[in-house]
Structure formats: structure tokens, C-alpha cells
Amino acid sequence: MRNFRIRLLACLFGVATCIALPAVAAADPHVLVLGCVSNDPKGDYDELKPLLDYIVPRMADVGIREGRILMARDMQQMGSYLRRGRVDWVTGSVATGLQLQARAGAVPLLLSERNGLSHDRTVFFVRRDSAIATLRDLRGHSIAFKDSASPGAYFVPAMQLLQQDMSLQRLLSPMDHPDGRSVGFVLGGSDLNVATWVSHGLVDAGAMGQARFDDPATAPAALRGAFRVIGTSNDYPLALEVSRSDLEPRVRERLRELLIRAAADPDAREALLQFSTTTRFLPIGSVDHTTLERLRTGIARVRAEVE
């Protein structure tokens, strides 16, 4: 009797598990799943859904009948979703898209222009009274980045310093100091913190995207006037849409076509603005393909040598 109860409980548990995990089933070819890595699922869902609702009815000719949104807590989880075919299209920063290409074979789909800006460059800056004149002078000094997910305020400056044969050392706080052989870096959590720490002399230098550096909300004029730029990076795309590698080609091409045309369609205007203030989607040209490949290699190096 006891063994029977054990077998019965095991059976019931197995059934419950199957019911609780329906999403592991094979991808439904009639459903387009849009995903993003999120720490605010409710807010991001509200941003993504209007554009998905615009796209789905226009994909009926390639068999799409329904749209869904799937959030991931981190890159590892989203990579798993892509490899298992649970998500078709992922939106995010250029760093997100390139890491998913490396982790899960995601295919670059389109660039996203947000607030009228499709590309940016990283600015390295110090206080005007600093003795640091070039990036090479940063060895033995400290620099503040925003956070470890930021393309322009982490990956791009980190890879540029590595390319100049400097090693990076994670600091415990702005009060910490690197050894004389390395550039010490600390994460500020926001661009405003980075600017403030440099202004107050808590760190020797800062790095952020040019657009954020020029934004009075990020670096008020009173702060910017106290800074001196010591270097910039090459231009890089800001945001990248990717798809899973085995997405049906005609579905991928129809999705690309609709996203590119959306900027010219008045019916898509509000949906685009809610979609991370996107103004349009752009094809990836040969120059951008080269830049993306360089970035992908650099991001992989940062992850291998710094993290």
C-alpha cells in the first residue's frame, strides 16, 4: 500500500509539472514571440505590446495568427529561450543583441533608431584640472562606468582600454585604488553618478555615450563645464533587433519588411514611440556589419578578461 501511494504521488507530481511548464513545448509556427531581457517586466510589457499588436495582423500571409511577449531575467535565460525556439525576435541594446549572437546564434535583424539617434560614440572625460591627458595616462588611475550591461558606458570603453594593452581591475568603491599596472574601474549605476563622481574627484575619469554626456539631465552644464574630454571611441550602433537562427526565412523577411516600413505608416506612430521611443528601424549595411563584428569580438574579450 505504501509503495502504491508513493507511485501515485510521483505520477500526480509529474502531471502537475507538465501543467506548470507548458512553455517548453515546441515553438508554434503560428505565434510570433517577442522577447527582451528585463528587470521591469510589467513596464517593458506595456512598451512592447503595442508594436507587437501592430505587426501580428500584418503577418497573416506568412501564417502568423498570434503574438506573445516573453521576458527573461538575464542574458543566460534569454539565450536558453533562443536555443530552445521559445522566442523568435529579441529587442535590446547592441550589447544584448551581440551577446545573444555569441551565446545562442541569434541573427542580427535590424538596427533601431531611438529618439532620432541610431549611433553613438563613447566619451572619456576628466576634470579640467586633471594631469591625465590621454587614455594611456589612465594606467594606475580609476575610471567610472555606468553598469556592466551598458554598451557605451562599459563594454566599449573597456574594450578600447584593453586594445591599448591596459588591464582592468574591478574596484570595491570610488574610494578604492588600483595597483600601478592597471586601470581601476567602478560601476556608478547611473550616468549622473559617473559625472558627479568625476566632478567631486572621487574617481579620476569617467566614460559614457556622447548623447548622454551632452544631455543636461545626465551631465548638467555646471558639471560639463568642469570636464575635459581625453578620448572618444569610434561610432557604434545603439540598439539591435535579433531573431533566432532557425526562424522560418519567410517569417523573418516579412518581419524585417514590416519593421522597416513602420516609420512611414501613421498607424504605427504611437506603437513605435512606446517601443523604447523608437523612431525607425534601419537595415544593417556593410559598414555596420563590420562594426558589429568588431564589437562582438571586443565584448567577448571584456567578458573573458574582465568579468
PyMOL commands that set and color helices and strands:
alter all, ss='L'
color gray80, all
select helices_A, chain A and resi 2-20+22-24+41-62+75-83+94-104+135-138+151-163+191-199+210-213+221-224+249-262+266-274+286-305
alter helices_A, ss='H'
color red, helices_A
select strands_A, chain A and resi 31-37+66-72+89-90+107-114+119-120+122-127+142-145+167-170+182-187+205-209+227-232+236-237+239-243+278-282
alter strands_A, ss='S'
color yellow, strands_A
deselect
rebuild
show_as cartoon
